[in-house]
Amino acid sequence: MTTSIIVGGSSGLGRAVAQRFADRGDTVLISSRTTARAPQAEDRTRLAAPRLGS
């Protein structure tokens, strides 16, 4: 397991990568240019893998 920082992780390819890393058990830190979308991305990823960093 590793810690991954995903820039642009609230949508699109960044979100898919964050989800994939979380699914394999990594700790995921999501950075988002749009703060309004970041909480939703975090919630979706946390449901799949609880080792999500904030």
NORPEJO-V552292 format. One line per field, one symbol per residue. ss: DSSP state (a for helix, b for strand, c for the rest). psi: psi as a letter, one per 30 degrees, with the letter a starting at -180 (. if undefined). burial: b if it has 9 or more other C-alpha atoms within 8 Angstrom, else e. Layout:
# NORPEJO-V552292
ss->???
psi->???
burial->???
This chain:
# NORPEJO-V552292
ss->ccbbbbbccccaaaaaaaaaaaacccbbbbbcccaaaaaaaaaaaaaacccbcc
psi->klkkjjkhgflbeeeeeeeeeeegglkkkkkkejfefeeeeeeeeeeejfhkl.
burial->eeebebebbbbeebbbbbbebbbebbbbbbbbeeeebbeebbeebbebbebbee
